[in-house]
């Protein structure tokens, strides 16, 4: 069965994208734990991250590193946490969460919903930082 992430990647469901290349995408979480919470997702549907081929894994972590650096600038946070859990959607994904304290990484605090405009503003802030603009 096609995952919800594949539907977003293919345009069947809306997504607020930050990054797209031939191997992965990065889009904003619709259930953010903190403002600026983004997901790095391979285009290939791979359920568990331990099954991701090493070359793709290196690519995903490289993209995650670039996006996290931009999030740190965009949201002036102490850290950008990274979580690979994989229970919510059976499609490997890396959570990148701007954080100032450990409690900012608590998944029980995830928003049930968020305004699209908020996601778009966060995405634009990250894209600006990726492009070297303040």
Secondary structure, DSSP 8 states (H G I E B T S, - for coil): ---HHHHHHHTSS---EEEE-SSEEEEE-TT-SSTT-EEEEESS--SSGGGS-HHHHHHHHHHHHHHHHHHHHHHT-SEEEEE---SSSSS-EEEEEEESSGGGG-GGG--S---HHHHHHHHHHHHHHHTT--
